[in-house]
């Protein structure tokens, strides 16, 4: 089935590109062929169209836990599954994943039905954890985990040291910009991650979504700078949303900071609330926003 999926090869590493270079809800699949072990990095929707190249994987290393990165796990019931210890409970059970998302009770049931229907979701109670710096020797191919949190608390870059290929996961360099709207997400941690990721010793950079593969460092750095700039642009947009007077968090959520007003998904309000709250905290600390103590925020 691989003939219908565009692939790029870098030595022992193959990248299978999802629809539109892995645009959500799809993603890009990385497979590393060691002489002892075949490993898959994440399992996006495209994993279901790859066939034996994926089905022969003995190890799945998840860069982080989200529904679109676990959409092929159902094909690999006997493979070992590992995730960073901070994301591990989100892989092991729906209850853990729901806490990880931080969904309001009213959204939980709808989200579970959605990811079962659209992402073939199955929990993996057998999954085990890894830590920053974990190393997998696959036989002729060495993989190292580099903890790069922000998107989730356990989000990690997976570096195939032997080939110089870095799987960036959801440091996806997309025009949308960084996402940090879940319960375990962190704007501050994402800022730190984006300041460090260029130092990863790679010559090929693979994103989960949108951009696919970079092989030119200058192009990678340009895309990274534009991606990081989205953070301050959102802060400025939030200030503009307060230009005509004080507003509550609920009012700001209704106005939307990151998603278009006509885009609807079950997680939108929860994600907007956490994203806006984190930017408000930064702006309060910088004394660019003030609060009246009764839940209303205004520009200083």
SULFEN-V190099 format. One record per pair of residues at least 12 apart in sequence whose ideal C-beta (glycine too) atoms are under 10 Angstrom apart, sorted by the first residue. I is the first residue (numbers start at 1). GAP is how many residues later the second one is. Records with the same first field share a line. If there is no record, write none. Layout:
# SULFEN-V190099
I=GAP / GAP
This chain:
# SULFEN-V190099
1=47 / 48 / 49 / 50 / 51 / 52 / 53 / 54
2=12 / 14 / 47 / 48 / 49 / 50 / 51 / 52
3=48
4=42 / 45 / 46 / 47
5=12 / 13 / 14 / 24 / 41 / 42 / 44 / 45 / 46 / 48 / 49
6=12 / 15 / 22 / 40 / 206
7=22 / 24 / 43 / 46
8=20 / 196 / 198 / 204 / 205 / 207
9=22 / 24 / 154
10=20 / 22 / 150 / 153 / 154 / 155 / 193 / 194 / 196 / 203 / 205
11=21 / 22 / 129 / 130 / 149 / 151 / 152 / 153 / 154 / 193
12=19 / 20 / 21 / 22 / 23 / 26 / 27 / 126 / 127 / 128 / 129 / 148 / 150 / 151 / 153
13=17 / 18 / 19 / 20 / 26 / 28 / 128 / 130 / 147 / 149 / 150 / 151 / 152 / 154 / 191 / 193
14=15 / 16 / 17 / 18 / 19 / 36 / 39 / 151
15=13 / 14 / 15 / 16 / 26 / 150 / 152 / 189 / 191 / 192 / 197 / 198
16=12 / 13 / 14 / 15 / 24 / 28 / 30 / 31 / 33 / 34 / 37 / 38
17=12 / 29 / 189 / 195 / 196
18=26 / 27 / 28 / 29 / 31 / 50 / 53 / 190 / 191 / 192 / 194
19=25 / 26 / 27 / 30
20=189 / 190 / 192
21=151 / 153 / 186 / 188 / 189 / 190 / 191 / 192
22=22 / 23 / 24 / 46 / 150 / 152 / 184 / 185 / 186 / 187 / 188 / 189 / 190 / 191
23=149 / 151 / 153 / 186 / 187 / 188 / 189
24=20 / 21 / 42 / 44 / 146 / 148 / 150 / 152 / 155 / 184 / 185 / 186
25=19 / 20 / 42 / 43 / 46 / 90 / 93 / 94 / 184
26=18 / 19 / 20 / 21 / 23 / 42 / 45 / 182 / 183
27=15 / 16 / 17 / 18 / 19 / 20 / 39 / 41 / 42 / 44 / 45 / 142 / 143 / 145 / 180 / 181 / 182 / 183
28=13 / 14 / 16 / 18 / 139 / 141 / 144 / 178 / 179 / 180 / 181 / 182 / 183 / 184 / 185
29=12 / 13 / 14 / 15 / 16 / 17 / 18 / 19 / 20 / 21 / 24 / 25 / 28 / 43 / 177 / 179
30=12 / 14 / 31 / 33 / 113 / 128 / 130 / 135 / 137 / 139 / 176 / 178 / 183
31=16 / 19 / 22 / 23 / 25 / 26
32=25 / 27 / 29 / 104 / 106 / 108 / 109 / 110 / 111 / 126 / 128 / 130 / 131 / 133 / 135
33=20 / 23 / 24 / 105 / 106 / 107 / 108
34=24 / 25 / 102 / 103 / 104 / 105 / 106 / 107 / 108 / 109 / 126 / 128
35=103 / 104 / 105 / 106
36=22 / 101 / 102 / 103 / 104 / 105
37=20 / 21 / 22 / 43 / 99 / 100 / 101 / 102 / 104 / 106
38=15 / 16 / 17 / 18 / 19 / 20 / 21 / 41 / 100 / 101 / 103
39=18 / 19 / 20 / 21 / 22 / 40 / 41 / 43 / 97 / 99 / 102 / 104 / 119 / 121
40=13 / 14 / 15 / 16 / 17 / 18 / 19 / 20 / 21 / 22 / 32 / 33 / 35 / 36 / 39 / 41
41=16 / 18 / 19 / 20 / 21 / 22 / 28 / 102 / 117 / 119 / 124 / 126 / 128 / 165 / 167
42=18 / 19 / 20 / 21 / 22 / 23 / 24 / 26 / 27 / 28 / 29 / 30 / 31 / 41 / 116 / 125 / 127 / 128 / 166
43=14 / 17 / 19 / 25 / 26 / 27 / 28 / 29 / 30 / 31 / 32 / 33 / 36 / 38 / 76 / 77
44=22 / 23 / 24 / 25 / 26 / 27 / 28 / 75 / 164 / 165
45=22 / 23 / 24 / 26 / 27 / 73 / 74 / 75
46=25 / 26
47=13 / 22 / 23 / 24 / 25 / 26 / 27 / 28 / 29 / 73
48=23 / 24 / 26 / 27 / 71 / 72
49=23
50=22 / 25
51=24
54=18 / 21 / 22 / 25
55=17 / 20 / 21 / 24
56=20 / 23
57=15 / 18 / 19 / 21 / 22 / 23
58=18 / 20 / 21 / 22 / 80
59=17 / 20 / 21 / 22 / 23 / 77 / 79 / 84
60=12 / 13 / 15 / 16 / 19 / 20 / 21 / 22 / 23 / 31 / 64 / 67
61=19 / 20 / 21 / 22 / 23 / 69 / 73 / 75 / 82 / 84 / 95 / 97 / 106
62=19 / 20 / 21 / 22 / 25 / 26 / 28 / 29 / 62 / 65 / 68 / 92 / 93 / 94 / 96 / 107
63=20 / 21 / 24 / 82 / 83 / 85 / 88 / 89 / 91 / 92 / 93 / 94 / 95 / 104 / 105 / 106 / 107 / 108 / 145
64=19 / 20 / 22 / 23 / 26 / 27 / 36 / 84 / 85 / 87 / 88 / 89 / 90 / 91 / 92 / 105 / 106 / 120 / 144
65=18 / 19 / 21 / 22 / 23 / 24 / 25 / 26 / 27 / 31 / 32 / 35 / 36 / 59 / 62 / 87 / 88 / 89 / 90 / 117 / 119
66=21 / 24 / 25 / 31 / 34 / 35 / 49 / 53 / 85 / 86 / 89 / 103 / 104 / 113 / 116 / 142
67=23 / 30 / 34 / 44 / 45 / 47 / 48 / 49 / 51 / 52 / 53 / 54
68=47 / 50 / 51 / 102 / 140 / 141
69=14 / 18 / 22 / 50 / 83 / 100 / 101 / 139
70=13 / 20 / 21 / 27 / 45 / 49 / 50 / 51 / 52 / 53 / 54 / 57
71=44 / 47 / 48 / 49 / 50 / 51
72=47 / 48
73=18 / 46 / 47 / 48 / 49 / 50 / 51 / 54
74=45 / 46 / 47 / 48 / 50
75=45 / 47
76=48
77=45 / 47 / 49
78=48
79=45 / 47
80=44 / 46 / 47 / 48
81=43 / 44 / 45 / 46 / 47
82=42 / 45 / 46 / 47 / 48 / 52 / 54 / 63
83=41 / 44 / 45 / 46 / 47 / 62 / 69 / 71 / 73
84=45 / 46 / 47 / 48 / 50 / 61 / 63 / 64 / 65 / 68 / 69 / 70 / 71 / 72
85=43 / 44 / 45 / 46 / 47 / 49 / 62 / 68 / 69
86=14 / 43 / 45 / 46 / 61 / 63 / 66 / 67 / 68 / 69 / 70 / 98
87=13 / 40 / 42 / 62 / 65 / 66 / 67 / 68 / 69 / 97
88=12 / 36 / 39 / 40 / 41 / 42 / 66
89=38 / 40 / 65 / 95
90=33 / 37 / 62 / 63 / 64 / 92 / 93 / 94
91=32 / 33 / 34 / 35 / 36 / 37 / 38 / 63
92=31 / 32 / 33 / 34 / 35 / 36 / 37
93=30 / 31 / 32 / 34
94=14 / 17 / 18 / 21 / 22 / 27 / 28 / 29
95=13 / 28
96=27 / 29
97=14 / 15 / 18 / 24 / 26
98=13 / 14 / 85
99=83 / 84 / 85
100=52 / 53 / 54 / 82 / 83 / 84 / 85
101=14 / 51 / 80 / 81 / 82 / 83 / 84 / 165 / 166 / 169 / 170
102=79 / 80 / 81 / 82 / 83 / 165 / 168 / 169 / 171 / 172
103=79 / 80 / 163 / 164 / 166 / 167 / 168
104=162 / 163 / 165 / 166 / 169
106=160 / 163 / 164
107=158 / 159 / 160 / 161 / 162 / 163
108=158
109=157
110=155 / 156 / 157
111=154 / 155 / 156 / 159
112=154
113=153
114=151 / 152 / 153
115=151
129=25
130=15 / 17 / 24 / 26
131=14 / 16 / 23 / 25
132=12 / 13 / 14 / 15 / 16 / 17 / 22 / 24
133=12 / 13 / 14 / 23
134=12 / 13 / 22 / 24
135=24 / 26
136=22 / 24
137=25
138=22 / 24
140=22 / 23
141=19 / 20 / 21 / 22 / 24
142=17 / 18 / 19 / 20 / 21
143=15 / 16 / 17 / 18 / 19 / 20 / 22 / 24
144=12 / 13 / 14 / 15 / 16 / 17 / 22 / 56 / 57
145=12 / 13 / 14
146=12 / 13 / 20 / 47 / 50 / 51 / 53 / 54 / 55
147=42 / 46
148=20 / 21 / 22 / 23 / 41 / 42 / 44 / 45 / 46 / 48 / 49 / 52
149=31 / 35 / 36 / 37 / 39 / 40 / 41 / 43 / 44
150=20 / 21 / 28 / 29 / 30 / 34 / 35 / 36 / 37 / 38 / 39 / 40 / 41 / 42 / 43 / 44
151=18 / 19 / 20 / 21 / 27 / 28 / 29 / 30 / 31 / 33 / 34 / 35 / 38 / 39 / 42 / 57
152=17 / 18 / 27 / 28 / 30 / 31 / 32 / 33 / 34 / 37
153=29 / 30 / 31 / 32 / 33 / 36
154=30
155=13 / 14 / 15 / 16 / 25 / 29 / 30 / 31 / 34 / 35 / 38
156=12 / 13
157=12 / 14 / 36 / 39 / 40 / 43 / 45 / 48 / 49
158=48
159=41 / 42 / 43
160=42 / 44 / 46
161=40 / 41
163=39 / 40 / 41
164=36 / 37 / 38 / 39 / 40 / 41
165=37 / 38 / 39 / 40 / 41 / 48 / 50
166=31 / 34 / 35 / 36 / 37 / 38 / 39 / 40 / 41 / 48 / 54
167=35 / 37 / 38 / 39 / 40 / 41
168=29 / 32 / 34 / 37 / 38 / 39 / 40 / 41 / 43 / 46 / 52 / 56
169=37 / 38 / 39 / 40
170=37 / 38 / 39
171=19 / 22 / 23 / 26 / 29 / 34 / 36 / 37 / 53 / 56 / 57
172=34 / 35 / 36 / 37 / 38 / 39 / 40 / 51 / 55
173=24 / 32 / 34 / 36 / 37 / 38 / 39 / 41 / 46 / 47 / 49 / 50 / 51 / 52 / 53 / 54 / 55
174=33 / 34 / 35 / 36 / 37 / 49 / 52 / 53 / 56
175=35 / 36 / 48 / 51 / 52 / 55
176=33 / 34 / 51 / 54 / 82 / 83
177=13 / 49 / 50 / 51 / 52 / 53 / 54 / 56 / 57 / 81
178=12 / 13 / 15 / 16 / 49 / 50 / 52 / 53 / 56 / 80 / 97
179=30 / 79 / 92 / 96
180=51 / 78 / 91 / 94 / 95 / 98 / 99
181=76 / 77 / 78 / 86 / 87 / 89 / 90 / 91 / 92 / 93 / 94 / 95 / 96 / 97
182=85 / 88 / 89 / 92 / 93
183=87 / 91
185=86 / 89 / 90 / 93
186=88 / 92
187=44 / 47 / 48 / 87 / 88 / 90 / 91 / 92 / 94 / 95
188=90 / 93 / 94
190=38 / 41 / 88
191=37 / 40 / 41 / 91
193=35
194=30 / 31 / 33 / 34 / 35 / 36 / 37
195=33
197=23 / 27 / 30 / 31
198=19 / 22 / 23 / 26 / 27 / 30
202=12 / 15 / 18
203=12 / 13 / 14 / 17
204=12 / 13 / 16
205=12 / 14 / 15 / 16 / 18 / 19
207=13 / 16 / 20
210=13
211=12 / 16
230=28
231=48 / 51
232=47 / 50
234=23 / 24 / 41 / 42 / 44 / 45
235=22 / 43 / 44 / 45 / 47 / 48 / 51 / 53 / 54
236=43 / 47 / 52
237=18 / 19 / 20 / 21 / 42
238=14 / 17 / 19 / 37 / 38 / 41 / 42 / 44 / 45 / 50 / 51 / 59 / 61
239=40 / 44 / 49 / 50 / 60 / 61
240=59
241=14 / 15 / 16 / 35 / 56 / 58
242=13 / 38 / 41 / 46 / 47 / 54 / 55 / 56 / 57 / 58
243=55 / 56
244=55
245=51 / 53 / 54
246=43 / 44 / 45 / 46 / 48 / 49 / 50 / 51 / 52 / 53
247=48 / 49 / 50 / 51
248=46 / 47 / 48 / 49
249=23 / 24 / 27 / 28 / 31 / 42 / 46 / 47 / 48
250=19 / 23 / 45
251=44 / 45 / 46
252=20 / 21 / 24 / 25 / 27 / 28 / 45
253=15 / 16 / 17 / 18 / 19 / 20 / 21 / 22 / 23 / 24
254=15 / 18
255=17 / 21
256=12 / 13 / 16 / 19 / 20
257=14 / 15 / 16 / 18 / 19 / 22
258=13 / 14 / 17 / 18 / 21
259=12 / 13 / 16
276=21
280=17
283=14 / 16 / 17
284=13 / 16
286=14
287=13
288=12
